[in-house]
Amino acid sequence: MKNVTKVLALFLALLMCLCLAANAETTLQFGTTVNEQDSFQVAAEKFAELVNERTGGEYVIEIYPNGTLGGEADMLESMSMGMLDMGIITAGPFVNYSQMMGVLDMPFLFANGEEAYKILDGEIGRELLDTLEDAGLKGLAYAERGFRNITNSVKPVTCAADVEGLKLRVMENEVYTKTFQALNVNAVPMNWQDTLTALQQGTVEGQENPINVIWSYKMWEYNQKYCVLDRHSYSTAIITMSLDLFNSLDADTQQVFLDAAQEAAEYERAWVAEQEAGQLQEIKDNGIEVVEDPDVESFREAVAGVYEAYPQYADYIARIQAVLAE
């Protein structure tokens, strides 16, 4: 009888272990450098929800906002080394891992969101993401940072000549730096975590970002008094993961992650579009003077030489223009 009891106990223990193993979940860390009001948080939450739902709870994604896991350059390096699972990163730093990614940073490349989505969600966009794999990164999908606009603490801007001499923070990206140097701006490459302090202390006079960022970070609290909607560049945000981690997943789970990222990206883009008018009004209500219809052509003419400085992007730019002309 004792032997039967012992066998039964062992059987129940084994059954319990099997049940626990079957219900085991894998927790992945997902980093951002932004606050919880930002559109990146919207994309991250939707992605986490979809992955959890479609894997039956097997994968749980924990979101770490506010640069908790480091700046964007830090997180990309950690992902490339397999030390961080996932993150959503603005396009700028990716050029350090794949030179060809820089083509997406060229000024005035897209006239509107529809043009950007046509390229990013198509063959060219996927081809560019695949170039990241040599650096140990897996680009899942393009979310949105949006069309970038200039704010400053000095004066209103209505044309390219008005920005000459302004000391502006730009992303740590060569194309952005060259673009603003072409405008005769004192361009200061700087990570976002340091930018807010620099704006408060007057170390820089302004910055450039989409409306959502200007709103979510309350730029009016950082000495920013003027904004011009010049839409000089469309900035993507790539939902990215460690290539080692991606390759460790079975094919079905890989597809779940890819599909969830694309759906989350499209969800975030729609959210940005829905929120933009209200956010712009709140920016105005808080005292920032907004120039909504600047002389964009003067900006285009001033930065035209940037295209000549990057002959390595000529083929991609020709392909992009051909697709947009279809």
C-alpha positions in Angstrom: 0.0 0.0 0.0 2.8 2.3 0.9 4.4 1.6 -2.5 1.1 2.4 -4.3 0.9 5.7 -2.3 4.4 6.6 -3.2 3.9 5.9 -6.9 0.7 7.9 -6.9 2.5 10.8 -5.2 5.3 10.7 -7.7 2.8 10.6 -10.5 0.9 13.6 -9.2 4.2 15.5 -8.7 5.2 14.7 -12.3 1.8 15.7 -13.6 2.0 19.0 -11.7 5.5 19.7 -13.2 4.2 18.9 -16.7 1.3 21.3 -16.2 3.6 24.0 -14.9 5.9 23.5 -17.9 2.9 23.7 -20.3 1.8 26.9 -18.7 5.3 28.5 -18.4 5.5 31.9 -19.9 8.5 33.7 -21.4 8.9 37.4 -20.3 10.6 39.7 -22.8 11.8 43.2 -22.0 10.8 46.0 -24.4 12.5 49.3 -24.1 11.6 52.9 -25.2 13.2 56.2 -24.4 9.8 58.1 -24.2 7.2 58.7 -21.6 3.9 56.9 -21.3 2.0 59.7 -23.2 4.0 59.2 -26.3 2.8 57.3 -29.4 5.7 54.8 -28.9 3.9 53.6 -25.8 0.7 53.2 -27.8 2.6 51.0 -30.3 4.4 49.0 -27.6 1.2 48.3 -25.6 -0.7 47.2 -28.7 2.2 44.9 -29.8 2.4 43.4 -26.3 -1.3 42.8 -26.3 -1.3 41.1 -29.7 1.7 38.8 -29.0 0.3 37.7 -25.6 -3.1 37.0 -27.2 -1.8 35.1 -30.2 0.7 33.0 -28.3 -1.9 32.0 -25.7 0.0 33.8 -23.0 3.3 32.0 -23.8 5.0 35.4 -24.4 4.6 38.3 -22.0 6.2 41.6 -23.0 7.1 44.0 -20.3 7.5 47.6 -21.4 10.2 49.9 -19.9 9.6 53.5 -20.9 11.6 56.7 -20.1 15.0 55.4 -21.1 15.0 52.9 -18.2 17.0 50.4 -20.3 19.2 53.1 -21.8 19.2 55.6 -24.7 18.4 54.5 -28.2 22.0 53.9 -29.1 22.5 51.9 -25.9 19.4 49.8 -26.6 20.4 49.1 -30.2 23.8 47.9 -29.1 22.3 45.7 -26.4 19.9 44.2 -28.9 22.7 43.6 -31.4 24.6 41.7 -28.7 21.6 39.7 -27.6 21.5 41.4 -24.2 18.1 43.2 -24.7 15.1 41.6 -26.2 13.2 44.3 -27.9 12.6 48.0 -28.3 11.1 50.8 -30.5 13.7 53.1 -31.8 13.6 56.2 -34.0 15.2 55.7 -37.4 18.2 58.0 -36.9 20.6 55.7 -35.0 20.0 52.7 -37.4 22.4 54.2 -39.9 25.2 53.2 -37.5 24.2 49.5 -38.1 23.3 49.7 -41.8 24.5 52.6 -44.0 21.6 52.1 -46.4 19.0 52.9 -43.7 20.1 56.5 -43.9 18.2 56.9 -47.2 15.0 57.2 -45.1 16.4 60.3 -43.3 16.8 62.3 -46.5 15.0 65.7 -46.3 11.6 66.0 -48.0 11.7 62.4 -49.2 8.0 61.9 -48.7 5.2 64.5 -49.2 2.7 62.8 -46.9 2.1 59.8 -44.7 0.5 57.8 -47.5 3.7 58.0 -49.6 5.8 56.9 -46.6 3.6 53.9 -45.9 3.6 52.8 -49.5 7.4 52.6 -49.4 7.9 51.4 -45.8 5.2 48.6 -46.0 6.4 47.4 -49.4 9.4 45.7 -50.9 11.8 48.5 -50.4 11.0 48.9 -46.7 11.4 45.2 -46.0 14.6 45.1 -48.0 16.1 47.9 -45.8 15.0 46.2 -42.6 16.7 43.1 -43.7 20.0 44.9 -44.0 20.1 45.2 -40.2 20.5 41.5 -39.8 24.3 41.7 -40.5 24.4 43.7 -37.3 22.4 41.2 -35.2 19.2 43.2 -35.3 15.7 42.1 -36.6 13.5 45.0 -37.8 9.9 43.8 -37.4 7.9 46.8 -38.7 7.9 50.6 -39.2 5.9 52.5 -36.6 5.8 56.3 -36.8 7.6 59.2 -35.3 6.1 61.5 -37.9 6.9 64.6 -39.9 9.4 66.7 -38.0 9.1 70.4 -37.3 11.4 73.0 -35.7 10.8 74.7 -32.4 13.0 77.4 -30.8 13.1 79.9 -28.0 14.4 82.9 -30.1 12.1 83.9 -33.0 9.3 82.8 -35.3 10.4 81.0 -38.5 8.6 81.5 -41.8 11.3 80.6 -44.3 14.7 78.9 -44.5 16.6 82.1 -43.9 15.0 82.5 -40.5 16.7 79.5 -39.0 20.2 80.6 -39.9 22.4 80.8 -36.8 20.0 79.1 -34.5 21.5 76.5 -32.2 19.3 73.4 -32.6 19.6 69.9 -31.2 19.4 67.2 -33.9 19.4 63.4 -33.7 22.7 61.7 -33.6 22.6 61.0 -37.3 24.9 62.3 -40.1 22.1 63.0 -42.6 20.2 65.2 -40.1 23.4 67.0 -39.2 24.2 67.7 -42.8 20.6 68.8 -43.5 20.7 71.4 -40.8 24.2 72.5 -41.7 22.8 73.2 -45.2 20.3 75.5 -43.5 23.3 77.3 -41.8 22.0 76.1 -38.4 24.4 75.4 -35.5 23.4 71.8 -35.4 24.2 69.9 -32.2 23.8 66.1 -32.3 22.5 65.0 -29.0 20.6 62.1 -27.5 17.0 62.8 -26.3 17.7 62.3 -22.6 20.2 65.1 -22.6 18.2 67.4 -24.9 15.5 68.3 -22.3 18.2 69.5 -19.8 20.0 71.4 -22.6 16.8 73.2 -23.6 16.0 74.1 -20.0 19.5 75.4 -19.4 19.7 77.2 -22.8 22.6 75.2 -24.0 20.6 74.8 -27.2 17.9 77.1 -28.4 15.6 74.6 -30.1 15.0 71.2 -31.5 13.1 69.4 -34.2 10.4 66.8 -33.7 6.9 65.8 -34.8 3.8 67.4 -33.2 3.2 64.4 -31.0 6.6 64.8 -29.3 6.3 68.5 -29.0 3.0 67.9 -27.2 3.8 64.9 -25.1 7.0 66.5 -23.7 5.3 69.9 -23.2 8.0 71.8 -25.1 6.5 75.0 -23.8 7.9 74.0 -20.4 11.4 73.9 -22.0 11.7 77.5 -23.2 10.2 76.7 -26.6 8.2 79.7 -27.8 8.0 79.2 -31.5 7.2 76.3 -33.8 7.2 76.1 -37.6 5.5 73.2 -39.4 8.1 72.8 -42.1 7.8 69.0 -42.2 11.4 68.8 -43.3 11.7 65.0 -42.7 9.6 62.0 -42.1 10.9 60.0 -39.2 10.1 56.3 -38.8 10.3 54.3 -35.6 11.3 50.7 -36.0 9.9 47.9 -33.7 13.1 45.9 -33.3 14.3 42.8 -31.6 17.5 40.9 -31.1 18.2 38.7 -34.1 19.4 35.9 -31.9 16.1 36.0 -30.0 14.1 36.1 -33.3 16.0 33.2 -34.7 15.4 31.1 -31.5 11.7 31.2 -32.2 9.9 28.6 -34.3 8.6 29.8 -37.7 5.0 30.2 -36.5 6.0 32.3 -33.5 8.2 34.4 -35.7 5.3 35.1 -37.9 3.2 36.1 -34.9 5.8 38.7 -33.9 6.1 40.0 -37.4 2.3 40.3 -37.9 1.7 41.8 -34.4 4.4 44.4 -35.0 2.9 45.5 -38.4 -0.6 45.7 -36.8 0.7 47.6 -33.9 2.6 50.0 -36.2 -0.6 50.7 -38.3 -2.6 51.1 -35.1 -0.1 53.7 -33.8 -0.1 55.6 -37.1 -3.9 55.9 -37.0 -3.6 57.1 -33.3 -1.1 59.7 -34.3 -3.3 61.0 -37.1 -6.4 61.1 -34.8 -4.6 63.0 -32.1 -2.6 65.5 -34.1 -5.2 68.3 -34.5 -6.0 68.3 -30.8 -2.3 68.2 -29.8 -1.5 71.1 -32.1 -4.3 73.2 -30.5 -3.0 72.4 -27.0 0.5 73.4 -28.1 -0.9 76.8 -29.2 -3.0 77.1 -26.1 0.1 76.8 -24.0 1.7 79.8 -25.6 3.8 78.4 -28.5 3.4 80.5 -31.6 2.9 78.2 -34.5 3.6 79.0 -38.2 1.5 76.5 -40.1 2.2 77.6 -43.7 5.9 78.5 -44.0 7.8 78.9 -47.3 8.6 75.2 -47.6 10.1 75.7 -51.1 12.9 77.8 -49.5 13.7 74.9 -47.2 13.7 72.4 -50.1 16.1 74.6 -52.1 18.4 75.1 -49.2 18.8 71.3 -48.5 18.9 70.1 -52.1 22.7 69.7 -51.9 22.3 67.0 -49.2 21.1 64.6 -51.9 24.3 65.2 -53.9 26.4 64.4 -50.8 25.0 60.9 -50.7 25.5 59.2 -54.1 25.3 55.8 -52.3 21.5 56.4 -51.9 20.9 57.3 -55.5 19.6 53.9 -56.6 17.2 53.7 -53.6 16.0 57.2 -54.1 15.3 56.4 -57.8 13.4 53.3 -56.8 11.4 55.1 -54.2 10.5 57.9 -56.7 9.5 55.3 -59.3 7.2 53.5 -56.8 5.6 56.8 -55.7 5.0 57.7 -59.4 3.0 54.5 -60.1 
